[in-house]
Amino acid sequence: MTQSILRMPENARLTSQQFYDLCCANPDWKLERTVEGDLVIMAPTGGETGARNANLLIRLGIWNEQSQLGIVFDSSTGFQLPNGADRSPDVAWVKRERWEALTLAQREKFPPLAPDFVIELMSPTDNLKPAQLKMQEYLDNGVKLGWLFNRLAKQVEIYQCGQPKQVLEKPNQLLGEPILPNFVLRLDGFW
């Protein structure tokens, strides 16, 4: 997804509540906030990327409906990471017990936690380096497993806590173990 960054001077940085209020006041804009307090403005995705993203969400959702192990979130969900950034992964999953440990008020806003699992799907106009930095930020903030799909290069980068990044060339399936028990994401027709 194409993005622009609005640099915020240090004396104009928004609090978490102010950022949440800004997002609510501008529901047609997809915004993220970096750890430095800058605002990331993201354009809507194109049809091909949107369809693939929906497909990934559906497949994770079906697995989760059967396993009942957690909660699945779409790309509209903002998460308040421990480092102070607010991010919206394309697909996210949180273990049920972690979700239920939050208060209702915390769940109603941007949940103050890093998901256990995230997927980011690059659009053709995205640059790889910022996407990789975002994935590393997720790991640094407690995400256990992340998949970065680079459709044009036909690659998936796998980020897993405590392990070096793995790059797979045109895989036909991905395994969610041990974070997502028995989850197999088949990628037939994805590439």
LUMFIKE-355771 format. One record per residue (C-alpha): residue number from 1; x, y, z. Coordinates in Angstrom, 1 decimal. Layout:
BEGIN
+-----+--------+--------+--------+
! num !   east !  north !     up !
+-----+--------+--------+--------+
! NUM !      X !      Y !      Z !
...
+-----+--------+--------+--------+
***
This chain:
BEGIN
+-----+--------+--------+--------+
! num !   east !  north !     up !
+-----+--------+--------+--------+
!   1 !    0.0 !    0.0 !    0.0 !
!   2 !    1.4 !    3.4 !   -1.0 !
!   3 !    2.0 !    5.6 !    2.0 !
!   4 !    3.0 !    9.1 !    2.9 !
!   5 !    4.7 !   10.2 !    6.2 !
!   6 !    3.6 !   13.4 !    7.9 !
!   7 !    6.6 !   14.4 !   10.1 !
!   8 !    5.5 !   15.7 !   13.5 !
!   9 !    7.7 !   18.1 !   15.4 !
!  10 !    8.5 !   17.0 !   18.9 !
!  11 !    6.4 !   19.7 !   20.5 !
!  12 !    3.3 !   18.6 !   18.4 !
!  13 !    3.3 !   14.9 !   19.0 !
!  14 !    0.0 !   13.3 !   19.8 !
!  15 !   -0.8 !   11.3 !   22.9 !
!  16 !   -2.4 !    7.9 !   22.4 !
!  17 !   -5.8 !    9.3 !   23.1 !
!  18 !   -5.3 !   12.2 !   20.7 !
!  19 !   -4.1 !    9.8 !   18.0 !
!  20 !   -7.2 !    7.6 !   18.6 !
!  21 !   -9.5 !   10.6 !   18.4 !
!  22 !   -7.8 !   11.8 !   15.2 !
!  23 !   -8.4 !    8.4 !   13.6 !
!  24 !  -12.1 !    8.4 !   14.7 !
!  25 !  -12.6 !   11.9 !   13.4 !
!  26 !  -11.2 !   10.8 !   10.0 !
!  27 !  -12.6 !    7.3 !    9.4 !
!  28 !  -11.9 !    7.4 !    5.7 !
!  29 !   -8.1 !    7.7 !    6.3 !
!  30 !   -6.0 !    4.8 !    7.3 !
!  31 !   -3.4 !    6.1 !    9.7 !
!  32 !   -0.6 !    4.6 !   11.6 !
!  33 !    1.8 !    6.3 !   14.0 !
!  34 !    5.5 !    5.6 !   14.2 !
!  35 !    7.5 !    5.3 !   17.4 !
!  36 !    8.9 !    8.8 !   16.7 !
!  37 !    5.3 !   10.1 !   16.6 !
!  38 !    5.1 !   10.7 !   12.9 !
!  39 !    1.9 !    9.9 !   11.1 !
!  40 !    1.8 !    7.3 !    8.3 !
!  41 !   -1.0 !    7.9 !    5.8 !
!  42 !   -1.8 !    4.9 !    3.7 !
!  43 !   -3.7 !    4.8 !    0.4 !
!  44 !   -6.3 !    2.2 !   -0.3 !
!  45 !   -5.0 !   -1.0 !   -1.9 !
!  46 !   -5.8 !   -2.0 !   -5.5 !
!  47 !   -8.1 !   -4.9 !   -6.3 !
!  48 !   -5.5 !   -7.6 !   -6.7 !
!  49 !   -3.9 !   -6.9 !   -3.4 !
!  50 !   -7.2 !   -6.4 !   -1.6 !
!  51 !   -8.5 !   -9.7 !   -2.9 !
!  52 !   -5.4 !  -11.6 !   -1.8 !
!  53 !   -5.5 !   -9.9 !    1.6 !
!  54 !   -9.2 !  -10.9 !    2.0 !
!  55 !   -8.3 !  -14.5 !    1.1 !
!  56 !   -5.5 !  -14.6 !    3.7 !
!  57 !   -7.9 !  -13.2 !    6.3 !
!  58 !  -10.6 !  -15.7 !    5.5 !
!  59 !   -8.2 !  -18.7 !    5.6 !
!  60 !   -6.9 !  -17.6 !    9.1 !
!  61 !  -10.5 !  -17.0 !   10.2 !
!  62 !  -11.6 !  -20.4 !    9.2 !
!  63 !   -8.8 !  -22.1 !   11.1 !
!  64 !   -9.5 !  -19.9 !   14.1 !
!  65 !  -13.2 !  -20.6 !   14.0 !
!  66 !  -12.3 !  -24.3 !   14.2 !
!  67 !   -9.6 !  -24.0 !   16.8 !
!  68 !  -11.1 !  -21.2 !   19.0 !
!  69 !   -7.6 !  -20.3 !   20.1 !
!  70 !   -7.7 !  -16.6 !   19.6 !
!  71 !   -9.2 !  -13.6 !   17.9 !
!  72 !   -8.5 !  -12.6 !   14.2 !
!  73 !   -8.3 !   -8.9 !   13.1 !
!  74 !   -8.5 !   -7.2 !    9.8 !
!  75 !   -6.3 !   -4.3 !    8.4 !
!  76 !   -8.6 !   -1.7 !   10.0 !
!  77 !   -7.5 !   -2.6 !   13.5 !
!  78 !   -4.9 !   -0.5 !   15.1 !
!  79 !   -2.7 !   -1.9 !   17.8 !
!  80 !   -0.8 !    0.2 !   20.3 !
!  81 !    2.6 !   -1.4 !   20.5 !
!  82 !    4.7 !   -1.4 !   23.7 !
!  83 !    7.2 !    1.0 !   22.0 !
!  84 !    4.4 !    3.6 !   21.6 !
!  85 !    3.8 !    3.1 !   17.9 !
!  86 !    0.3 !    2.4 !   16.6 !
!  87 !    0.3 !   -0.1 !   13.7 !
!  88 !   -2.4 !   -1.8 !   11.6 !
!  89 !   -1.2 !   -5.2 !   10.2 !
!  90 !   -3.0 !   -6.5 !    7.1 !
!  91 !   -4.0 !   -9.5 !    9.2 !
!  92 !   -3.5 !  -10.1 !   12.9 !
!  93 !   -4.2 !  -12.8 !   15.5 !
!  94 !   -4.1 !  -12.6 !   19.3 !
!  95 !   -4.3 !  -15.5 !   21.7 !
!  96 !   -7.7 !  -15.6 !   23.3 !
!  97 !   -6.3 !  -15.4 !   26.9 !
!  98 !   -4.3 !  -12.3 !   26.1 !
!  99 !   -7.3 !  -10.7 !   24.5 !
! 100 !   -9.6 !  -11.6 !   27.4 !
! 101 !   -7.0 !  -10.1 !   29.8 !
! 102 !   -7.7 !   -6.7 !   28.4 !
! 103 !  -10.5 !   -4.5 !   29.8 !
! 104 !  -13.5 !   -3.8 !   27.6 !
! 105 !  -12.3 !   -0.2 !   27.4 !
! 106 !   -8.9 !   -1.4 !   26.1 !
! 107 !  -10.6 !   -3.6 !   23.5 !
! 108 !  -12.9 !   -0.8 !   22.3 !
! 109 !   -9.9 !    1.4 !   21.3 !
! 110 !   -6.6 !    0.4 !   19.8 !
! 111 !   -5.6 !   -2.6 !   21.9 !
! 112 !   -2.5 !   -1.9 !   24.0 !
! 113 !   -0.6 !   -5.0 !   22.9 !
! 114 !    1.4 !   -6.6 !   20.0 !
! 115 !   -0.5 !   -9.3 !   18.2 !
! 116 !    0.9 !  -12.8 !   18.5 !
! 117 !    0.8 !  -13.2 !   14.7 !
! 118 !    0.8 !  -10.7 !   11.8 !
! 119 !    0.7 !  -10.8 !    8.0 !
! 120 !    1.7 !   -7.9 !    5.8 !
! 121 !    1.0 !   -8.1 !    2.1 !
! 122 !    3.0 !   -5.7 !   -0.1 !
! 123 !    1.3 !   -3.8 !   -2.9 !
! 124 !    3.2 !   -3.4 !   -6.2 !
! 125 !    4.0 !    0.2 !   -5.2 !
! 126 !    5.4 !   -0.7 !   -1.8 !
! 127 !    9.1 !   -0.6 !   -1.0 !
! 128 !   10.7 !   -3.6 !    0.6 !
! 129 !   12.9 !   -1.9 !    3.1 !
! 130 !   10.1 !   -0.1 !    5.0 !
! 131 !    8.0 !   -3.3 !    5.0 !
! 132 !   11.0 !   -5.2 !    6.5 !
! 133 !   11.5 !   -2.5 !    9.1 !
! 134 !    7.9 !   -2.7 !   10.1 !
! 135 !    8.1 !   -6.5 !   10.4 !
! 136 !   11.2 !   -6.2 !   12.7 !
! 137 !    9.3 !   -3.6 !   14.7 !
! 138 !    6.6 !   -6.1 !   15.3 !
! 139 !    9.1 !   -8.7 !   16.5 !
! 140 !   10.8 !   -6.2 !   18.7 !
! 141 !    7.5 !   -5.5 !   20.4 !
! 142 !    6.4 !   -9.1 !   21.1 !
! 143 !    5.0 !  -10.5 !   17.9 !
! 144 !    5.9 !  -14.2 !   17.8 !
! 145 !    5.4 !  -14.9 !   14.1 !
! 146 !    5.1 !  -12.7 !   11.1 !
! 147 !    4.8 !  -13.3 !    7.3 !
! 148 !    5.7 !  -10.6 !    4.8 !
! 149 !    4.3 !  -11.4 !    1.4 !
! 150 !    6.2 !   -9.8 !   -1.5 !
! 151 !    3.9 !  -10.8 !   -4.4 !
! 152 !    6.0 !   -9.3 !   -7.2 !
! 153 !    9.1 !  -11.1 !   -6.1 !
! 154 !    7.0 !  -14.2 !   -5.3 !
! 155 !    8.6 !  -14.4 !   -1.9 !
! 156 !    7.5 !  -14.7 !    1.7 !
! 157 !    9.7 !  -13.5 !    4.5 !
! 158 !    9.1 !  -15.3 !    7.7 !
! 159 !    9.9 !  -13.5 !   11.0 !
! 160 !    9.8 !  -15.6 !   14.1 !
! 161 !   10.9 !  -14.7 !   17.6 !
! 162 !   14.3 !  -16.0 !   18.4 !
! 163 !   15.1 !  -17.2 !   14.9 !
! 164 !   16.8 !  -15.6 !   11.9 !
! 165 !   14.5 !  -14.3 !    9.1 !
! 166 !   13.7 !  -16.9 !    6.5 !
! 167 !   13.0 !  -16.1 !    2.8 !
! 168 !   11.0 !  -18.6 !    0.8 !
! 169 !   10.7 !  -18.5 !   -3.0 !
! 170 !    7.1 !  -19.1 !   -4.2 !
! 171 !    6.1 !  -21.4 !   -1.4 !
! 172 !    2.9 !  -23.5 !   -2.0 !
! 173 !    2.2 !  -23.6 !    1.8 !
! 174 !    3.2 !  -22.0 !    5.1 !
! 175 !    3.0 !  -23.6 !    8.5 !
! 176 !    1.9 !  -21.7 !   11.5 !
! 177 !    3.5 !  -24.0 !   14.1 !
! 178 !    4.1 !  -23.5 !   17.0 !
! 179 !    2.2 !  -20.2 !   17.3 !
! 180 !   -0.8 !  -21.3 !   15.2 !
! 181 !   -1.2 !  -25.0 !   16.0 !
! 182 !   -2.2 !  -27.1 !   12.9 !
! 183 !   -2.6 !  -24.0 !   10.7 !
! 184 !   -1.5 !  -24.7 !    7.2 !
! 185 !   -1.9 !  -21.8 !    4.7 !
! 186 !   -2.1 !  -23.2 !    1.2 !
! 187 !   -0.9 !  -20.8 !   -1.5 !
! 188 !   -2.2 !  -22.6 !   -4.6 !
! 189 !   -3.1 !  -19.9 !   -7.1 !
! 190 !   -1.8 !  -17.1 !   -4.9 !
! 191 !    1.2 !  -16.3 !   -7.0 !
+-----+--------+--------+--------+
***
